[in-house]
């Protein structure tokens, strides 16, 4: 799973919940830069490192040895959770893992080196693992 080598802060604050700002389309990472096909998010969500790893596995398995893939997102934001059946208060919970915030328009994965049908199938399967609506785009 992906996580940062070193973090400046162990726990981050939650962040804003303004849905109007989160619904704005992404401005960075919106072009297919490395491969021929890309998986683009069409909505916003926080994607965990487990979900990224799950999608990576299915892409690699579908592409085989000839294909190459790129992961265009990195989970650098820690999220915390309190243990089950623990009362309110007594501080913030322990870090559970890392997420990345993805807005609409962001390219999540790219693939190259395989025929059109295989690339589309790999990205379709990876899109099923993501908590966002996705679309396959071609360079």
Protein Blocks (a to p, Z undefined) as FASTA:
>chain_A
ZZdfbdfbfbdcfbjabfklmmpccfehpacfklmbdcddfbdcdddfklmmmmmmmmmm
mnommbccddfbdcfbdcddddehiaeejiiaddfbdcddddehiafbdcehiafklmmm
mmmmmmmmpcbdcddddZZ
